[in-house]
Each structure stands twice: as structure tokens, then as C-alpha cells.
Amino acid sequence: MFHRSLALGAALLLSACVSSTPPENASPFLQELPEGLAEAADPNQNLSEVLILPEDNCYWYQHENAVEQTYLPLLTRDGRPICSQPRG
């Protein structure tokens, strides 16, 4: 009985770790940048992989180096974050 309960508990824990993933061809990145965004952004940032996070309505880009891939805030030429107005 103990082994059956243990196996059931393990199965429930593992099923909680499974998440639905988007289709392989889906991209979280914007297909097209909003008008003026490329001109406002510092040119040393990767503008080919930009997304907007709903948590802060700001644009982020994927930065990649030899060690890691991470998201960094998209900044203007003078170092200010670029954010979008929330829809409302």
C-alpha cells in the first residue's frame, strides 16, 4: 500500500512540472518593430530579437554571449528604458 501511495504521489509531482509549450515555429519575439523603435534604440542592442513583457510594458531584447543568453531592457541612446503605453 505504501509503494502504491508513493508512486501516485511521485506521478502527481511529475505531472505538476509539465507545462504546455508553444508550437516549435512560434516565436516570442516581435515580427515587426513599432515605428520609431529602431531609431530610438541604442544601436549596440540586438533588434532582431525584441519582445515586450506584459509585467512592465517595456521592450526587452535577447542578449547572447559565450556564456549565456539573457534578456536585457531595450534602452535609448541615452540609457532610458523603452516602454509602451498600456492598452486601455
Buried (B, 14 or more C-beta within 10 A) or exposed (E): EEEEEEEEEEEEEEEEEEEEEEEEEEEEBBEEBEEEBEEBBBEEBBBEBBBBBEEEEBBBBBEEEEEEEEBEBBBEEEEEEBBEEEEE
